Amino acid sequence: MSNQKVAYITGGTKGIGFGIARILLGNDISVAFSGRKQEDVEKAEQELKQYSENVLGIVSDVRNLESEQEAVQRITEKFGRLDFVIANAGLGVFKPVDELSAEEWNSMIETNLTGAFYTLKASVEELKKTEGYYITVSSLAGANFFENGTGYNASKFGVVGFTQAAMIDLRKYNIKSTVIMPGSVATNFNGNIPSEKDNWKIQPEDMGNLVLDILKMNPRVLPSKIEFRATKPA
Ligand SMILES: NC(=O)c1ccc[n+]([C@@H]2O[C@H](COP(=O)([O-])OP(=O)(O)OC[C@H]3O[C@@H](n4cnc5c(N)ncnc54)[C@H](OP(=O)(O)O)[C@@H]3O)[C@@H](O)[C@H]2O)c1
């Protein structure tokens, strides 16, 4: 087994996942990341190669367990191990509950919540081998409900509960788990195009540095739930 640790980040083609990938690659961690479209995955892989050659882009959809199992197989074939899994892929549709369609509801539950479970399900045996780390990206919307947020709130409250219960199951194997609950991050989320107006927000590289700090903590301590917010919201 190679000594270099290996991370798998779901939804790494842009935004938070890309920011985490960039920081981990710059700190001697090999990175596999996923996205749904071949061309977006290839483009992100090319961009990430400037930080390290130890990067692997994978086309995978977190809503599909088989696809996640194949992704993990590709990671272990290429890198020989898997140490850190970051379940980040997610989306939001914000509408009053009476206007939210069943399809929109399902897209959030299946991606944000079931996707986090499928990613863990596909990788947990590898994490047992490396006594690794499982991190989920929930949201401050996982603790605070708001107008037009029913489906998103439900999925992100779910991710908080899921990760904390998984934390108790997994620590028996010396696998640590953390749920991160970010406030506003300057990404493409919900159709946003990052620009100067987003300078007050958490930046994707701040998320990367947070993940790096978490991974470096002494094995005896476990920050199981982290609220992470902009210092001065606009
Ligand atoms: N931005 C914020 O203010 C904020 C705040 C709190 C929490 N979050 C959470 O942070 C996470 C990342 O969001 P972001 O802000 O970085 O948004 P983003 O810029 O829109 O990026 C979302 C990422 O998720 C991927 N993705 C979406 N559905 C997927 C699926 N079914 N399978 C695999 N990958 C999928 C997208 O890849 P493709 O489109 O290429 O498939 C993309 O890489 C989400 O869980 C979001 O809820 C965001």
The ligand as an SDF file (V2000), in Angstrom:
LIG
                    3D

 48 52  0  0  0  0  0  0  0  0999 V2000
  -22.9670   27.1690   -1.7400 N   0  0  0  0  0  0  0  0  0  0  0  0
  -23.5100   27.2800   -0.5440 C   0  0  0  0  0  0  0  0  0  0  0  0
  -23.8250   28.3990   -0.0760 O   0  0  0  0  0  0  0  0  0  0  0  0
  -23.7100   26.0530    0.3190 C   0  0  0  0  0  0  0  0  0  0  0  0
  -23.9780   26.2440    1.6780 C   0  0  0  0  0  0  0  0  0  0  0  0
  -24.1530   25.1330    2.4900 C   0  0  0  0  0  0  0  0  0  0  0  0
  -24.0550   23.8590    1.9710 C   0  0  0  0  0  0  0  0  0  0  0  0
  -23.8030   23.6910    0.6290 N   0  0  0  0  0  0  0  0  0  0  0  0
  -23.7030   22.3180    0.1310 C   0  0  0  0  0  0  0  0  0  0  0  0
  -22.4270   22.1330   -0.4310 O   0  0  0  0  0  0  0  0  0  0  0  0
  -22.4590   21.0660   -1.3710 C   0  0  0  0  0  0  0  0  0  0  0  0
  -21.7520   21.4990   -2.6440 C   0  0  0  0  0  0  0  0  0  0  0  0
  -22.4820   22.5600   -3.2290 O   0  0  0  0  0  0  0  0  0  0  0  0
  -21.7920   23.7880   -3.9900 P   0  0  0  0  0  0  0  0  0  0  0  0
  -22.1870   25.0120   -3.2790 O   0  0  0  0  0  0  0  0  0  0  0  0
  -20.3630   23.5020   -4.2440 O   0  0  0  0  0  0  0  0  0  0  0  0
  -22.6640   23.7600   -5.3490 O   0  0  0  0  0  0  0  0  0  0  0  0
  -22.2240   23.6600   -6.8960 P   0  0  0  0  0  0  0  0  0  0  0  0
  -21.1960   24.6910   -7.2070 O   0  0  0  0  0  0  0  0  0  0  0  0
  -23.5100   23.6730   -7.6390 O   0  0  0  0  0  0  0  0  0  0  0  0
  -21.5500   22.2080   -7.0050 O   0  0  0  0  0  0  0  0  0  0  0  0
  -22.3270   21.0480   -6.7930 C   0  0  0  0  0  0  0  0  0  0  0  0
  -21.4960   19.8220   -7.1150 C   0  0  0  0  0  0  0  0  0  0  0  0
  -22.2840   18.6510   -6.8580 O   0  0  0  0  0  0  0  0  0  0  0  0
  -22.2320   17.8210   -8.0130 C   0  0  0  0  0  0  0  0  0  0  0  0
  -23.4320   16.9890   -8.1130 N   0  0  0  0  0  0  0  0  0  0  0  0
  -24.7430   17.3780   -8.1150 C   0  0  0  0  0  0  0  0  0  0  0  0
  -25.5490   16.3090   -8.2040 N   0  0  0  0  0  0  0  0  0  0  0  0
  -24.7360   15.2080   -8.2700 C   0  0  0  0  0  0  0  0  0  0  0  0
  -24.9600   13.8190   -8.3560 C   0  0  0  0  0  0  0  0  0  0  0  0
  -26.2060   13.3170   -8.4010 N   0  0  0  0  0  0  0  0  0  0  0  0
  -23.8950   12.9830   -8.3850 N   0  0  0  0  0  0  0  0  0  0  0  0
  -22.6380   13.4710   -8.3380 C   0  0  0  0  0  0  0  0  0  0  0  0
  -22.3550   14.7710   -8.2510 N   0  0  0  0  0  0  0  0  0  0  0  0
  -23.3900   15.6340   -8.2100 C   0  0  0  0  0  0  0  0  0  0  0  0
  -22.0580   18.7820   -9.1950 C   0  0  0  0  0  0  0  0  0  0  0  0
  -21.4460   18.1080  -10.2710 O   0  0  0  0  0  0  0  0  0  0  0  0
  -22.0870   18.0070  -11.7420 P   0  0  0  0  0  0  0  0  0  0  0  0
  -23.1100   19.1080  -11.8680 O   0  0  0  0  0  0  0  0  0  0  0  0
  -20.8780   18.1720  -12.6100 O   0  0  0  0  0  0  0  0  0  0  0  0
  -22.6690   16.6410  -11.7700 O   0  0  0  0  0  0  0  0  0  0  0  0
  -21.0600   19.7800   -8.5640 C   0  0  0  0  0  0  0  0  0  0  0  0
  -19.7480   19.2950   -8.6520 O   0  0  0  0  0  0  0  0  0  0  0  0
  -23.9390   20.7220   -1.5640 C   0  0  0  0  0  0  0  0  0  0  0  0
  -24.2580   19.5740   -0.8100 O   0  0  0  0  0  0  0  0  0  0  0  0
  -24.6640   21.9510   -0.9940 C   0  0  0  0  0  0  0  0  0  0  0  0
  -25.9490   21.6370   -0.5260 O   0  0  0  0  0  0  0  0  0  0  0  0
  -23.6250   24.7690   -0.2140 C   0  0  0  0  0  0  0  0  0  0  0  0
  1  2  1  0
  2  3  2  0
  2  4  1  0
  4  5  1  0
  4 48  2  0
  5  6  2  0
  6  7  1  0
  7  8  2  0
  8  9  1  0
  8 48  1  0
  9 10  1  0
  9 46  1  0
 10 11  1  0
 11 12  1  0
 11 44  1  0
 12 13  1  0
 13 14  1  0
 14 15  2  0
 14 16  1  0
 14 17  1  0
 17 18  1  0
 18 19  2  0
 18 20  1  0
 18 21  1  0
 21 22  1  0
 22 23  1  0
 23 24  1  0
 23 42  1  0
 24 25  1  0
 25 26  1  0
 25 36  1  0
 26 27  1  0
 26 35  1  0
 27 28  2  0
 28 29  1  0
 29 30  1  0
 29 35  2  0
 30 31  1  0
 30 32  2  0
 32 33  1  0
 33 34  2  0
 34 35  1  0
 36 37  1  0
 36 42  1  0
 37 38  1  0
 38 39  2  0
 38 40  1  0
 38 41  1  0
 42 43  1  0
 44 45  1  0
 44 46  1  0
 46 47  1  0
M  CHG  2   8   1  16  -1
M  END
$$$$
